[in-house]
Amino acid sequence: MKDDKSGAAFGPASGSGQADSAAKGPAAPAEEAEAPIDPRLDQLIGANLKAHYDDILSAPLPDRFVVLLAELAAKESQARGSS
């Protein structure tokens, strides 16, 4: 559902302030620091992210993007030619 005035989505907790405080989580004291992550876990996460990113980069460009890029290149060359 959408709020007609702002266009923002709202749910059952709308207006109660509960959603805002839940999204932020409990306030941590300023002097409390996060615990350091285990270096092995850090390396594993990094390797998995790199593998996922490499898969995305090696995926073929969707045909629709190729068509849009060709149309853009044609319009740009047309604009340069008519200037």
Residue pairs with C-beta under 8 A, 6 or more apart in sequence:
1 9
1 10
2 8
2 9
2 10
3 9
3 10
3 14
11 19
13 19
13 22
